[in-house]
Amino acid sequence: MGSIIQEILYSLSSKKAEVAALPSSLGDVHHVAISVLSEVIASSTDSLARLAKASYVHANGFEKLVCGATAPEGFKIRLHVWSAAANDAQTHDHGWSFYSHILLGSISSTEYEVDTEPGAHSVYRIPNLRAREAGATLKCMQRNVSLRASSQRTLTGGEGYGLPSNKLHRVVTSRASGAVTLVLQSHHTQAYSHVVLTQGQAIANAYPTKKFSTVAFVERLIDLRQQLLEKRPD
């Protein structure tokens, strides 16, 4: 049997457009996620150490677990684990597009537009790691603008949504259960992302905070696989 991770990464890298949902030929996303977890858990020690090093707990409290990647800034397969208390603290965008499949729990995603009408918001540009290493720093791009919600959706297990790069959004999870999502990410198309702050609001840490040891990473994946096995659809 071939590698489902390599099959997914090949599917992602072969697309010219924004990242789309998993190909239907792979089957139910819940079962795909279990297969991905099983493949990672059975990986070599070196592979597990590399994936663990790329995984971390975001400043907003949710876990980003990398299960496969073509390169550090290439296409990625990730699991995001949101506790009931973990939500996006600030409206932001990304330098890459993604598609998120909800496996457990529910999330609400709101998309925003910046309006040039006078307001209490400022837009800051955040460099990615490579840009920071080249000397780029945080920069305010717009001041005293308004932020307008353009769409909002709530999704539960089995549903999903995609978002292009540079699209401002904010995610809130179910306070009762949190959420687990399978995220397919494109390669980096830009060296910067953006965050929108109100006057006097401090910027949240946009970079990795708590990292995973290899042992903790594997234990987390085993726990997630068990959760998915217990709640998989018939």
Secondary structure, 3 states (H helix, E strand, C coil): CCCHHHHHHHHHHCCCCCCCCCCHHHCCHHHHHHHHHHHHHCCCHHHHHHHHHHCEECCCCCEEEEEEECCCCCCEEEEEEECCCCCCCCEECCCCCEEEEEEEEEEEEEEEEEEEEEEEEEEEEEECHHHHHCCCCCEEEEEEEEEEEEEEEEEECCCEEEECCCCEEEEEECCCCCEEEEEEECCCCCCEEEEEEECCCCCCCCCCCEECCHHHHHHHHHHHHHHHHHCCCC
